[in-house]
Amino acid sequence: MLEFVNFYLIPGIVLGSIYALGAIGVSLIFGILRFAHFAHGDMMTLGAYVALPLVVGLGFTVYAALPVAMAGVVLMAILIDRLFYRPLRDRPTIIVLVASFGVALMLRAAIQFAWGPHSHVYEKGFRKPIVVEGLRIAERHIWIVLLSVALVVALHLFLTRTKTGKAMRALSDDPDLARITGINTERIVAWTWVLGGGLAGAAGVFLGMDTQITTLIGWNMLLPVFAAAILGGIGKPYGAIAGGLVIGIAEELSAYPWIGTTPLLDPTYKSAVAFAIMVAMLLWRPSGLFKGRVY
Amino acid sequence: MTAALLRASGVYGGYGGADILNGVDLAVNGDEIVVIIGPNGAGKSTAMKAVFGLVRIREGAVAWDGRDITNLSPDRVARLGLAYVPQERNVFPNLTVHENLEMGAYIRSGDISEQLARVYEVFPPLRDKRRQAAGLLSGGQRQMVAMGRAMMLDPRLLLLDEPTAGLAPAFVEQIFERIVEINRAGIAILMVEQNARHALALADRGYVLVNGQNSFTDTGPNLLANREVAEAFLGG
């Protein structure tokens, strides 16, 4: 039982929190801009790399570097939107989707150019986990989950308590009615990048805390993050949180020796779990658990 | 002729492609209820959308309070004191009733409690439902939210596109009563209605549009009494 919690459930919750942060952004961006943002994974990568010189070079703690990384990704997201997505705003969204694919490749190439192709870590060596009654949990895992919860609560307050947040939900509900109401679309779009980019940056840093940092970490997140967004119902940020947790936990639990003593599914096939859930959802209930849009 | 609050003259236009409006004239004075009736496809809704900048005007002009607003964008028109309630998709379904009303006042800064109180006064059922998602309300209540949202800006003119379409008879009566009440508070009304008899009965003036052109213009009672209009457009 303890082994199950320590090595499968806790890592699943940690991974799920990271997926959730990415999926909220994908879902928000889809709700407002109506396209699947393929560069989202690479924005996560950017977050991990922005924090890197601060932690390794300047000796910041990774938690102090977190807001800087988030801000860096927000600025880059707004810049990318101005340069590449805004000129295509009135075109079919499939064109913007392909543009975002191009942005993903450019971002990754730029990151590799600046930081090199080698893998990095924030912190060398091994830290002993906290052990309570046989329950082993790494300190960084506690922080990743707590900070994710804090970010989600902050997002919730923003969306439900502020005028801009409500206008964002209104625009996602009905862009034509929002226009009649006098809501300034471009201002809301900029805020969408602030939220989506900021959460992607945080997800990237959390991912870097948990594994090695490579130029592909974000890209490899794209499939589970999209799966989480679809599972939750695309365009529904709250659904994306649930979707992220379900996918993260399902991926980790798939390697548990449910039958006999060998893993049910070899861990190398973990990402297939996300894919299978995504395909099953699209076939069986394309609107997702929280009744999002169907395309 | 005195200067009307809203005047559209010789308006031609449509959604790209062939024109739907072929020289429509409309005028609304400051305290009137004006009703547009006509057969399906006559361009009634299109005329209203053209006033609000949602349909491209190719020729002709729209003046608001003596100022030219032809082809002004909808968000700019909304700032001038006109409010528009579309026939369908006129509430934000995932926002609560209260949030819908708040969005109505989006372009306004400062305190909106007075406006909110007035909307809840005109539409008492909304007060109890204010924490509910607007998409879960009945058709009649949704129409109340839509009209309430439009009233949040203290408009001088309310444009209503078929406010009673698809509503249960009990709600039709209620909505018409509210429209008269809103008008008595000093807000001019321009509405398109399928319920032509009922609407003309409370209209100061009415327009009959056919094929994007004015066919008859008169006071509400006179149009009701007009045999030609009655036979062609009011079902005999």
Interface residues (C-beta under 8 A of the other chain):
Chain A: K163 K166 A167 R169 A170 S172 D173 D174 D176 L177 A178 R179 I180 T181 G182 I183 N184
Chain B: F52 L54 P74 D75 A78 R79 Y84 P86 R89 N90 V91 F92 P93 N94 L95 E99 E102 M103 G104 Y106 I107 R149
